[in-house]
Amino acid sequence: MARNGGLRVIDGTLDDAHLVEESFDGITMWDVIEHLTDPMRELKESYRLLKKGGFICIHTMNIQSPLARLMGSRWPWLMEMHLYYFSPRTLGEMLRKVGFTVVKMINQGRFLHLGYLVTRIEPYSSLIAKGMSKMVTALGLKDKAVPINLGDLFTTFARKD
């Protein structure tokens, strides 16, 4: 455990923390659920920990997005560290099985540094990537954050009734 800005921070899974039932108003899993060895178990534990009317917010990648289907095995989110992949349908069904009411699902992008974004072009065209990298660096834009929304990330909000 650590203290950070007056907040209690627990490193580990919800099970590791031994928390009291119905003690939270909200739980977030931002880029977490795809790394868990047993996502259903964590959802059940989240349900146990939330007060009635409490919310869970889960952000993950959408394996059924048009981009994921188009790119197939070249989709950049296919990584060894991701143990599970979800679509809005599969995640929604899991949440409903646990007892949550899905309130809203939205496609959501993120901000990426231009320098990082250029590196993602490398597998498709090293020539273009090198040229863009030189240009971005010369213009001092390597650390400039830009919004990117390719439709393959989504956020789900669900409530414990």
Buried (B, 14 or more C-beta within 10 A) or exposed (E): EEEEEEEEEEEEBBEEBEBEEBEBEEBEBEEBBBBBEEBEBBBBBBBBBBEEEBBBBBBBBBBBBEBBEEBEEEBEBBEEEBEBBBBBEBBBEBBEEBBBEBEEBEBEEEEBBBBEBBEEBBEEEEEEBEEBBEEBEEEEBBEBEEEEEBEBBBBBBBBBE
